Amino acid sequence: MVGAYFLEGTAVFVLGDEALLFAAGDGEPQRVLVHGGGILAAACDGERIVTGGDDGKVVATKSDMTIVVIAADPRRRWIDHVAIAPDRAVAWSAGKEAFMQRRKGEPRKFEAPSTVGGLAFAPKGLRLAIAHYHGVTLWFPNAVEAPPERLEWKGSHLDVTFSPDGRYLVTAMQEPTLHGWRLVDGKHMRMSGYAAKVRAMAWTFDGKALATSGSHELIVWPFHGKDGPMGKQPRMLAPAEHQVSMVACHPQKDVTAVGYEDGLMLLVRMADGAEVLAHRPGGAPISALAWDSAGLALAFGTEDGEAGVINLS
C-alpha cells in the first residue's frame, strides 16, 4: 500500500500495482487502473490524487474516477516524487530533474545537483523545495529571474516538508536523523537520536509540532516559539515493542494516529499521551494512514495489502 487519502468523503487507497482502490460506502470497492506499471509516489489535495509511476507518467484521478495524464516523460523515466501546490500546480521529479506544471502553460524544469530525494511546496505555493544530496534547493518556478536558493548540509536528504507557517524546512536524511533550517536566517536545526531512518513526518493541526516515525515510540518535536526545536528535547509518546512506521495527525484536534511495524495502530492524545487501540498487532507494517477532512474517519493500509476505514463519529 503506497498511500491512503480521502476524496470528497470516499477513502481511496493507492496500491503499488498500478491502480487506486475506491472504498465506496457499503458497496464493493472499485479498482481504477491509472498506470501501466507500479505506482512510486502519490499526493492529494482533497479534489484529486496525483500519482507518479514507473511508466514515466504523472496522472491525476478525481473523485468520479476519471483520470487525466498530466505529463509523460519522453524517456519513460520513473516518476519518483510528486507534490501539489495550494493553487493546484503539480510538481514531479525524474532522476535529477524536477518539473512544475500549472493548469495552463508548459511545464518548467529545474536540474538538481543530484537525484531528487523529495519535493514540497511552501504553504503559499511560491517556492518548491527540492531535496537532494548535500541539502535542499528552494526554486521559484514563477520568477524566472530569481536565482534558486541553496540550503546546504552534508549527506543525503530523502524527504522534505515545510512547517505550516512557512518558517521552517525539515528534511529526513539517509541516516537516522532529521535536519532543519529556520528560513528567515538559515539557522541549522539537527534532530537526532532515532533508532532508524525517519520515513514518516506529519505536522499537528496547529502547526506547533512535528510527529515522526523512526523509533519504538512516537517522536514529537516542538516548533512553537521563535527557535522551534533548537535546544529542546522531543516528546516521546506511545512506546511499543516494534518501531513506528507511519503517523497521521488529526486535522482539528491534538490527536495523532500512529502505525507500527507489527500492524498495531494507536490513537494518541498529544496533551497527556493517552492511547486508544485502533488496530490490533500481529500483521504487516502499517504503510498508509489518512484522516478525512472532518477527522471522523481514518483510513489505513498495510504493506501486505490489508486496508480499512475506521469511523469515529
ABEGO torsion letter per residue (X at the ends): XABBBBBGGBBBBBBABGBBBBBBEABBBBBBBABAEBBABBBBAGABBBBBBAAGBBBBBBAAGBBBBABBBAAGBBBABBBBBAAGBBBBBBEABBBBBBABEBBBBBBBABBBABBBBBAAGABBBBBBBGEBBBBBAABAABBBBBBBBBEBBABBBBBAAGABBBBBBABBBBBBBBAAAGBBBBBBGBABBBABBBBBAAGABBBBBGBABBBBBBABEAAEABGBBBBBBGBBABBBABBBBBAABBBBBBBBAAGBBBBBBAAAGBBBBABBBGBBBBABBBBBAAGABBBBBBAAGBBBBBBAX
